[in-house]
Amino acid sequence: MFKHTRKLQYNAKPDRPDPLMARRLQEALGGQWGETTGMMSYLSQGWSSTGDEKYKDLLLDTGTEEIGHVEMISTMIAYLLEGAPFQATPEELKKDPSLAALMSGMDPEHALVHGLTAGLNNPNGAAWNAGYVTSSGNLVADMRFNVVRESQARLQVSRLYYMTEDKGVRDMLKFLLARETQHQLQFMKAQEELEEKYGVIVPGDMKDIEHQEFTHVLMNFSDGDGSRQFEGQVAKDGEKFTYQEEPEAMGGIPETKPADKRLHNDQG
């Protein structure tokens, strides 16, 4: 059950409208690493978790918080779009180059599709999609994804911070930066605990199946030899890396049979 509280988790009001910043903020809302991806990933992971209540609750707490972040950014975008121009004649644009520059930099979907409000898309109009979501049923793998998601989100929010001088926008971004710090740290901690229990490789119970002789070999498949520096170092599972200067082609030359003649796969 979800219950909506009308008060925002944190302030989300700019000092003044800025439709160009509104467009940039769409990345934090509907981009690959934005808040919608975090919201749906963490909630999906929590709903599918059947293990330790500790991790299930952590995921659902964070996923639900992300719903609030989606609302905050959507609200900020709506404020930034207040009074934004959405039509002008060619003559008006010729007389006012600043208006022409503004309108050419705006996201046309803000007016055309959303009526000067936010939408679930990135700044270039690509719609958010569920393919950005990760919910594998394996908590080690999911926690690792969550650390990456929060890292990418925080990186992008930090860039957005320097794209504006608006104190109201920056205030909200400062809050998001802080929460993304917390989320990175909590998911790292959960990952460490789960790795201690299940091992550092996902999944961790396949040693009797995989070809062990290839599990710690660095293979030189590029002109550079920088990866040789890992040779002899101890991997996280306690084993040492080896280095293969010239990887061997062990599979032989494939000889597949031609397809049915009616498919016209002419092979020469």
Helices and strands as residue ranges (DSSP letters): H 19-30, H 35-48, H 53-80, H 90-95, H 97-105, H 108-112, G 130-132, H 139-161, H 167-198, G 212-214, E 217-219, G 226-230, E 242-244, G 261-263
